[in-house]
Amino acid sequence: MQPAIKDKIMQQHNFTNYYRVYQHDTAVRKVSANDFKQVVTRIAFPPVYSLPTDGTMFYGYLNQIEAMEKAKAGALAFIEGVIKKVDDGINQLKQYRVDHYEDLNINLLDANIRRLEQEMHIK
């Protein structure tokens, strides 16, 4: 088989690569499945299991198109989640102001505090 044809077949049927998308990231990284790296292991008894942090959590996909679609969907879901947190925070702030209206607008005014301070020093 000619090298050019073999390269074209390998590009069409990419058996040695996959695509990695980190959580809350939009970049799609091509990773070679043949890129072997030595893994340092530490034996612990009993074994300790944990999930990686958000910054190191990733998903692997067999093709670039699916990886790009998932990266976009993940980014949009993250943005919607942050917007919901902001909306919840604004609603909580509004409710706090309603609950403490009298104190914030009458009892705790600087003028009332200074007046009470003067009265306490006079007596």
C-alpha positions as CSV (number, residue, x, y, z in Angstrom):
1,M,0.0,0.0,0.0
2,Q,1.3,3.4,-0.9
3,P,2.3,5.7,2.1
4,A,-0.1,8.5,0.9
5,I,-3.1,6.1,0.8
6,K,-2.2,4.6,4.1
7,D,-2.0,8.1,5.7
8,K,-5.3,9.0,4.2
9,I,-6.9,5.9,5.6
10,M,-5.4,6.5,9.1
11,Q,-6.8,10.1,9.0
12,Q,-10.2,8.8,8.1
13,H,-10.1,6.0,10.7
14,N,-8.3,7.5,13.5
15,F,-7.6,4.5,15.7
16,T,-4.8,6.0,17.8
17,N,-6.3,9.3,18.9
18,Y,-9.1,10.5,21.0
19,Y,-10.3,14.0,22.0
20,R,-10.3,15.3,25.5
21,V,-12.6,18.0,26.9
22,Y,-11.9,19.3,30.4
23,Q,-14.9,20.2,32.6
24,H,-15.9,23.9,32.3
25,D,-13.5,24.4,29.4
26,T,-14.1,24.9,25.7
27,A,-10.8,23.7,24.4
28,V,-10.8,20.3,22.6
29,R,-7.4,18.6,22.9
30,K,-6.3,15.8,20.6
31,V,-4.6,13.0,22.7
32,S,-2.7,10.1,21.2
33,A,-3.7,6.7,22.7
34,N,-0.1,5.6,21.9
35,D,1.4,8.4,24.1
36,F,2.4,6.1,27.0
37,K,3.6,7.9,30.2
38,Q,4.8,6.3,33.3
39,V,2.3,6.5,36.1
40,V,3.7,6.9,39.6
41,T,1.5,4.9,42.0
42,R,1.5,4.9,45.8
43,I,0.2,1.9,47.4
44,A,-2.0,2.8,50.4
45,F,-3.8,0.5,52.7
46,P,-6.7,0.7,52.7
47,P,-6.9,2.1,49.2
48,V,-8.1,5.7,49.0
49,Y,-10.4,6.6,46.2
50,S,-11.2,10.2,45.1
51,L,-12.4,12.1,42.1
52,P,-10.1,14.6,40.5
53,T,-10.8,18.3,41.0
54,D,-13.0,20.2,38.6
55,G,-9.9,21.6,36.8
56,T,-8.6,18.1,36.1
57,M,-11.9,16.3,35.4
58,F,-12.2,15.5,31.7
59,Y,-14.3,13.5,29.2
60,G,-12.9,11.6,26.3
61,Y,-14.5,11.3,22.9
62,L,-13.7,9.2,19.8
63,N,-14.2,12.0,17.3
64,Q,-13.6,15.7,17.2
65,I,-17.1,16.7,16.2
66,E,-18.7,15.0,19.2
67,A,-16.0,16.5,21.5
68,M,-16.7,20.0,20.1
69,E,-20.4,19.6,20.6
70,K,-20.0,18.4,24.1
71,A,-17.5,21.2,24.9
72,K,-20.1,23.7,23.7
73,A,-23.0,22.1,25.6
74,G,-20.9,21.9,28.8
75,A,-19.8,25.6,28.5
76,L,-23.4,26.7,28.0
77,A,-24.6,24.6,31.0
78,F,-21.9,26.1,33.2
79,I,-22.9,29.7,32.1
80,E,-26.6,28.9,32.8
81,G,-25.6,27.6,36.3
82,V,-23.6,30.7,37.1
83,I,-26.5,33.0,35.9
84,K,-28.9,31.0,38.2
85,K,-26.6,31.5,41.1
86,V,-26.6,35.3,40.4
87,D,-30.4,35.3,40.1
88,D,-30.7,33.4,43.4
89,G,-28.3,35.8,45.1
90,I,-30.3,38.8,43.8
91,N,-33.6,37.3,45.1
92,Q,-32.0,36.6,48.4
93,L,-30.6,40.1,48.7
94,K,-34.1,41.6,47.9
95,Q,-35.7,39.4,50.5
96,Y,-33.1,40.4,53.1
97,R,-33.8,44.1,52.4
98,V,-37.6,43.5,52.7
99,D,-37.1,41.6,56.0
100,H,-34.9,44.3,57.5
101,Y,-36.5,47.3,56.0
102,E,-37.3,49.1,59.2
103,D,-33.8,48.6,60.7
104,L,-32.0,49.6,57.5
105,N,-34.2,52.7,56.8
106,I,-35.1,53.9,60.3
107,N,-33.5,52.3,63.4
108,L,-29.9,52.1,62.1
109,L,-29.6,55.4,60.4
110,D,-26.4,57.3,61.2
111,A,-28.4,60.2,62.5
112,N,-30.2,58.0,65.0
113,I,-27.0,56.3,66.1
114,R,-25.3,59.7,66.7
115,R,-28.3,61.0,68.5
116,L,-28.3,58.0,70.9
117,E,-24.6,58.4,71.3
118,Q,-25.0,62.0,72.4
119,E,-27.8,61.1,74.8
120,M,-25.7,58.5,76.4
121,H,-22.8,60.8,77.0
122,I,-25.1,63.6,78.4
123,K,-26.6,61.4,81.1
